[in-house]
Amino acid sequence: MATKRSEKASSKEAETKSKELKDSEIFASCSFSSLGLQVSLCDQLRERMGFEVPTLVQAQAIPVILSGRHVLVNAATGTGKTVAYLAPIIHHLQGDQPRVQRSDGTFALVLVPTRELCMQVYEILQKLLHRFHWIVPGYITGGENRSKEKARLRKGISILVATPGRLLDHLKNTTSFLHTNLRWIIFDEADRILELGFGKEIKEILDLLGSRKKGHVGKENDDSYNSKPQRQNVLLSATLNEKVNHLAKISLENPVMIGLDDKKIQPVLSFKGLGSNVNDEFEYPVKSTSSSIGDFRVPDQLVQRYVKVPCGSRLAVLLSILKHLFERGTSQKIVVFFSTCDAVDFHYYLLSAFKFSAHSQPDEELRQMLVRCKTFRLHGNMKQEDRRTTFQAFKTEKLSLLLSTDIAARGLDFPEVRFIIQYDSPGEATEYVHRVGRTARLGERGDSLLFLQPVEMDYLLDLEKHGISLTEYPLLKVLDSFPLYNEKNYVKKVLTLEFHPWVLLVQKALESFILSEPTIKNLAKNAFCSWVRAYTAHRGELKRIFMLKKLHLGHVAKSFALKEQPSLVGQSFQKQTKKRKRDEKQRGLSKKRKFVRKT
Ligand SMILES: Nc1ncnc2c1ncn2[C@@H]1O[C@H](COP(=O)(O)OP(=O)(O)OP(=O)(O)O)[C@@H](O)[C@H]1O
């Protein structure tokens, strides 16, 4: 009895020690007030947000941002970058005498890549500003009512969160939008803003705000440039690349770098980034990440695994893993990433309706939902209202599944997500890092699983170049754990996955289900076509790994539970491609831009 008690005590001790260790890797051993923040703001952080002490990145960034220097912050996902830039802005604005007023217009601008991130930052701002009611937060974003936004801008928004396209629209067309007092421009998830093809908009925004660096736009001779209030620009991301370096170059004056390791620091950079030319190269000595080869920051406690699945079995395996995870975890939140909006729609409707029985000839009443959990979807083709509802609902649900495009990959902070599945490859390693970053936030535990086909295994080498290594997921063990009834020829030891009786049974059930559901079958066809298109859109080095001609289109169709020959589906694909090209021509959009923005 005494031994048991002492065992229990020592395991508790070990747990406490490991928590202390974990905390020391995430949190700083100082207080918010010791960083120079005003006392009532520190109270607000503690009482409203529950933040007792700053995270390490906050402890590093807050004093520097308070000092007014331009800053480039590189820190792992989920380490508290949002408060790192919001707190110093609020500190300064709340102390201004006379008090700032709505009629003074906008003092701080936070640029973010997606509408959801816009909402998230705005909600944090609302909480932080509760005591400082004279500082007004606001947001403007695509998909919202323009005239309502105009009215809000006319009244005055002190701290404005915005997506680039809509901001540019208002800068050009809303004359009552007052921004002459602008003191801060923040680029949150800077690299993503640029990857989405907003580079041109950003340059225009910087020009319109008179905030492009001297020597780059000739604005220094412009009166508005010289007479503008002192401006501070801050760029943040967990992954920095040459595009961010270019943005840093045109927007940051002698910046302080935060979170960059010595081994990643280069004395002078000379990149040809997005839209840059020879004159656009860095001239000042700057510490930064190397462009393509360099370690990305992934939370240490994240367990990263991959699963090798032949194309035709992908769907059956995905559903089986989800079933396994939801049956195992009583309170489990999972996000699955897909490459296209159509794929999200198809899997969402499939998962919401697909019933299954492990009997080979089941009666109707034996069939049950294969994956039992609340399912949500999120992608850029959904109505704004639906996107907002999903975003809020998935935050509060306990046992739930979110199917999403990369729209949810950046910055979104859904509490208690325990598992990330990358069903379609993320492409660039940066996207891998941000997708997995939706779990294991702020020292919490988390798992990630990357689906790869046998022909795609070189992708692991690509990730390794960035210091990311994955171990294999015990798939056969999981599949063997499912019970099968009346199944003839069931041999426990199965050598290849495609012939695993469980996978065969699920696949067969999926295919008959699709045959009986014409609406879902159509979704499957659309998803197939978009998937193929997305697969061919990989760029650079990745083109060598993700080659459509290495795949059997019949197997790809099987992964959408389609029995049709690929040529049948191929016709509709060609039709879709032609239509897309026609639309693009009409709208004058470049191919690449159209594709990347539709996530
Ligand atoms: N000092 C703190 N104490 C406790 N929790 C904190 C603190 N600062 C931030 N958090 C919480 O940590 C989580 C992650 O914060 P945040 O979303 O700002 O991270 P991030 O670094 O911007 O992540 P990403 O790179 O994914 O955008 C949030 O839930 C936030 O509320």
The ligand as a Gaussian input file, in Angstrom:
#p B3LYP/6-31G(d) Opt

LIG

0 1
 N        1.134000      35.304000     -22.036000
 C        0.257000      34.374000     -22.312000
 N       -0.189000      33.536000     -21.348000
 C       -1.092000      32.561000     -21.632000
 N       -1.617000      32.350000     -22.866000
 C       -1.195000      33.152000     -23.861000
 C       -0.252000      34.206000     -23.642000
 N       -0.061000      34.832000     -24.824000
 C       -0.828000      34.201000     -25.741000
 N       -1.519000      33.206000     -25.171000
 C       -2.446000      32.251000     -25.844000
 O       -1.625000      31.456000     -26.705000
 C       -2.343000      31.064000     -27.858000
 C       -1.505000      31.355000     -29.104000
 O       -1.372000      32.741000     -29.285000
 P       -1.309000      33.397000     -30.741000
 O       -2.490000      32.970000     -31.535000
 O       -1.059000      34.845000     -30.584000
 O       -0.012000      32.646000     -31.308000
 P        0.816000      32.935000     -32.630000
 O        2.248000      32.851000     -32.250000
 O        0.346000      34.184000     -33.293000
 O        0.430000      31.661000     -33.502000
 P        0.400000      31.503000     -35.123000
 O        1.845000      31.550000     -35.589000
 O       -0.221000      30.187000     -35.334000
 O       -0.383000      32.639000     -35.655000
 C       -3.648000      31.818000     -27.819000
 O       -4.668000      30.937000     -27.362000
 C       -3.432000      32.906000     -26.791000
 O       -4.621000      33.250000     -26.128000

